[in-house]
């Protein structure tokens, strides 16, 4: 597997894990542990977007120049 695809897939998995952590915790403002899990899900999801974007940009940069002709 190419490194670009691995980075992109890791970002997508991080995004999915962040969404699962965010939405699995309900709106319970009284429990600080659940609020911490929800905040961690937000952080992991946003970081996953960044990692997936980095993988896509790495793919675009590492492509060869278009053939001339």
N, CA and C atoms as a LAMMPS dump frame, in Angstrom:
ITEM: TIMESTEP
0
ITEM: NUMBER OF ATOMS
207
ITEM: BOX BOUNDS ff ff ff
-5.0000000000000000e+02 5.0000000000000000e+02
-5.0000000000000000e+02 5.0000000000000000e+02
-5.0000000000000000e+02 5.0000000000000000e+02
ITEM: ATOMS id mol type element x y z
1 1 1 N 0.846 -1.174 0
2 1 2 C 0 0 0
3 1 3 C 0.89 1.235 0
4 2 1 N 0.508 2.182 -0.785
5 2 2 C 1.279 3.421 -0.84
6 2 3 C 1.077 4.222 0.433
7 3 1 N 2.058 5.03 0.752
8 3 2 C 2.004 5.816 1.991
9 3 3 C 0.853 6.805 1.964
10 4 1 N 0.551 7.35 0.804
11 4 2 C -0.533 8.324 0.708
12 4 3 C -1.87 7.692 1.085
13 5 1 N -2.091 6.486 0.574
14 5 2 C -3.345 5.801 0.866
15 5 3 C -3.421 5.423 2.34
16 6 1 N -2.299 5.016 2.923
17 6 2 C -2.287 4.66 4.34
18 6 3 C -2.597 5.87 5.212
19 7 1 N -2.028 7.012 4.889
20 7 2 C -2.286 8.23 5.662
21 7 3 C -3.744 8.649 5.5
22 8 1 N -4.254 8.576 4.282
23 8 2 C -5.644 8.949 4.038
24 8 3 C -6.601 8.029 4.796
25 9 1 N -6.356 6.717 4.749
26 9 2 C -7.214 5.783 5.459
27 9 3 C -7.129 5.964 6.966
28 10 1 N -5.946 6.283 7.476
29 10 2 C -5.807 6.549 8.907
30 10 3 C -6.631 7.772 9.295
31 11 1 N -6.631 8.792 8.459
32 11 2 C -7.436 9.981 8.721
33 11 3 C -8.926 9.687 8.712
34 12 1 N -9.368 8.865 7.773
35 12 2 C -10.783 8.502 7.708
36 12 3 C -11.175 7.691 8.943
37 13 1 N -10.295 6.783 9.381
38 13 2 C -10.579 6.008 10.589
39 13 3 C -10.615 6.902 11.82
40 14 1 N -9.726 7.873 11.882
41 14 2 C -9.753 8.814 13.007
42 14 3 C -11.041 9.623 13.002
43 15 1 N -11.466 10.053 11.842
44 15 2 C -12.709 10.814 11.729
45 15 3 C -13.899 9.978 12.192
46 16 1 N -13.942 8.719 11.766
47 16 2 C -15.039 7.842 12.169
48 16 3 C -15.019 7.582 13.679
49 17 1 N -13.825 7.382 14.234
50 17 2 C -13.724 7.16 15.679
51 17 3 C -14.132 8.408 16.458
52 18 1 N -13.752 9.568 15.961
53 18 2 C -14.144 10.807 16.615
54 18 3 C -15.637 11.038 16.572
55 19 1 N -16.245 10.753 15.431
56 19 2 C -17.702 10.893 15.322
57 19 3 C -18.42 9.92 16.249
58 20 1 N -17.903 8.696 16.329
59 20 2 C -18.517 7.712 17.221
60 20 3 C -18.397 8.145 18.672
61 21 1 N -17.228 8.656 19.059
62 21 2 C -17.045 9.1 20.443
63 21 3 C -17.901 10.328 20.744
64 22 1 N -18.051 11.2 19.784
65 22 2 C -18.829 12.419 20.005
66 22 3 C -20.316 12.116 20.128
67 23 1 N -20.842 11.313 19.208
68 23 2 C -22.279 11.098 19.177
69 23 3 C -22.751 9.973 20.09
70 24 1 N -21.846 9.13 20.574
71 24 2 C -22.269 8.075 21.496
72 24 3 C -22.524 8.631 22.893
73 25 1 N -21.931 9.772 23.209
74 25 2 C -22.136 10.412 24.504
75 25 3 C -23.268 11.414 24.355
76 26 1 N -24.262 11.291 25.197
77 26 2 C -25.398 12.193 25.117
78 26 3 C -25.081 13.561 25.705
79 27 1 N -26.061 14.42 25.671
80 27 2 C -25.931 15.765 26.234
81 27 3 C -26.138 15.686 27.74
82 28 1 N -25.115 15.305 28.466
83 28 2 C -25.199 15.192 29.922
84 28 3 C -24.194 16.155 30.541
85 29 1 N -24.603 17.389 30.828
86 29 2 C -23.646 18.384 31.321
87 29 3 C -23.175 18.136 32.746
88 30 1 N -23.807 17.226 33.494
89 30 2 C -23.438 17.022 34.888
90 30 3 C -22.252 16.1 35.094
91 31 1 N -21.928 15.279 34.123
92 31 2 C -20.854 14.293 34.296
93 31 3 C -19.594 14.757 33.569
94 32 1 N -18.533 15.113 34.316
95 32 2 C -17.324 15.608 33.652
96 32 3 C -16.58 14.541 32.853
97 33 1 N -16.711 13.27 33.233
98 33 2 C -16.027 12.213 32.477
99 33 3 C -16.64 12.07 31.085
100 34 1 N -17.961 12.139 31.011
101 34 2 C -18.612 12.051 29.701
102 34 3 C -18.323 13.284 28.855
103 35 1 N -18.239 14.427 29.508
104 35 2 C -17.908 15.652 28.775
105 35 3 C -16.486 15.575 28.224
106 36 1 N -15.573 14.972 28.995
107 36 2 C -14.197 14.784 28.52
108 36 3 C -14.162 13.841 27.317
109 37 1 N -14.954 12.767 27.358
110 37 2 C -15.014 11.842 26.222
111 37 3 C -15.578 12.532 24.992
112 38 1 N -16.562 13.382 25.178
113 38 2 C -17.15 14.117 24.046
114 38 3 C -16.133 15.099 23.464
115 39 1 N -15.397 15.791 24.326
116 39 2 C -14.365 16.714 23.847
117 39 3 C -13.234 15.972 23.144
118 40 1 N -12.87 14.805 23.655
119 40 2 C -11.835 14 22.997
120 40 3 C -12.311 13.538 21.624
121 41 1 N -13.592 13.193 21.513
122 41 2 C -14.14 12.813 20.211
123 41 3 C -14.088 13.961 19.218
124 42 1 N -14.351 15.162 19.702
125 42 2 C -14.255 16.337 18.838
126 42 3 C -12.827 16.531 18.348
127 43 1 N -11.872 16.41 19.261
128 43 2 C -10.471 16.601 18.9
129 43 3 C -10.003 15.545 17.912
130 44 1 N -10.341 14.286 18.168
131 44 2 C -9.909 13.204 17.281
132 44 3 C -10.56 13.346 15.913
133 45 1 N -11.815 13.752 15.859
134 45 2 C -12.49 13.935 14.579
135 45 3 C -11.882 15.053 13.751
136 46 1 N -11.586 16.173 14.397
137 46 2 C -10.972 17.288 13.668
138 46 3 C -9.551 16.938 13.246
139 47 1 N -8.825 16.234 14.108
140 47 2 C -7.481 15.792 13.725
141 47 3 C -7.551 14.8 12.564
142 48 1 N -8.569 13.961 12.542
143 48 2 C -8.75 13.012 11.442
144 48 3 C -8.997 13.709 10.117
145 49 1 N -9.738 14.8 10.149
146 49 2 C -9.947 15.589 8.929
147 49 3 C -8.6 16.108 8.422
148 50 1 N -7.775 16.603 9.333
149 50 2 C -6.458 17.117 8.948
150 50 3 C -5.562 16.03 8.39
151 51 1 N -5.576 14.853 8.999
152 51 2 C -4.743 13.747 8.523
153 51 3 C -5.209 13.275 7.153
154 52 1 N -6.524 13.19 6.959
155 52 2 C -7.039 12.784 5.649
156 52 3 C -6.681 13.811 4.579
157 53 1 N -6.761 15.081 4.927
158 53 2 C -6.368 16.125 3.982
159 53 3 C -4.881 16.035 3.665
160 54 1 N -4.07 15.745 4.673
161 54 2 C -2.633 15.585 4.433
162 54 3 C -2.362 14.407 3.501
163 55 1 N -3.092 13.314 3.666
164 55 2 C -2.923 12.166 2.773
165 55 3 C -3.324 12.492 1.347
166 56 1 N -4.408 13.244 1.184
167 56 2 C -4.836 13.63 -0.161
168 56 3 C -3.822 14.57 -0.812
169 57 1 N -3.308 15.524 -0.038
170 57 2 C -2.304 16.436 -0.592
171 57 3 C -1.005 15.715 -0.897
172 58 1 N -0.646 14.752 -0.056
173 58 2 C 0.561 13.967 -0.317
174 58 3 C 0.421 13.178 -1.61
175 59 1 N -0.768 12.664 -1.865
176 59 2 C -1.019 11.967 -3.119
177 59 3 C -0.889 12.909 -4.308
178 60 1 N -1.455 14.101 -4.189
179 60 2 C -1.402 15.051 -5.303
180 60 3 C 0.011 15.545 -5.569
181 61 1 N 0.797 15.728 -4.517
182 61 2 C 2.163 16.222 -4.687
183 61 3 C 3.076 15.141 -5.261
184 62 1 N 2.845 13.891 -4.881
185 62 2 C 3.766 12.828 -5.294
186 62 3 C 3.477 12.281 -6.701
187 63 1 N 2.398 12.734 -7.307
188 63 2 C 2.141 12.286 -8.675
189 63 3 C 3.192 12.859 -9.606
190 64 1 N 3.465 12.14 -10.661
191 64 2 C 4.414 12.632 -11.65
192 64 3 C 3.785 13.717 -12.502
193 65 1 N 4.622 14.437 -13.224
194 65 2 C 4.069 15.475 -14.115
195 65 3 C 3.268 14.821 -15.243
196 66 1 N 2.305 15.523 -15.793
197 66 2 C 1.519 14.95 -16.887
198 66 3 C 2.394 14.75 -18.114
199 67 1 N 2.105 13.72 -18.892
200 67 2 C 2.917 13.473 -20.085
201 67 3 C 2.738 14.579 -21.118
202 68 1 N 3.819 14.899 -21.776
203 68 2 C 3.764 15.92 -22.824
204 68 3 C 3.516 15.24 -24.155
205 69 1 N 2.798 15.897 -24.963
206 69 2 C 2.632 15.281 -26.271
207 69 3 C 1.57 15.844 -27.044
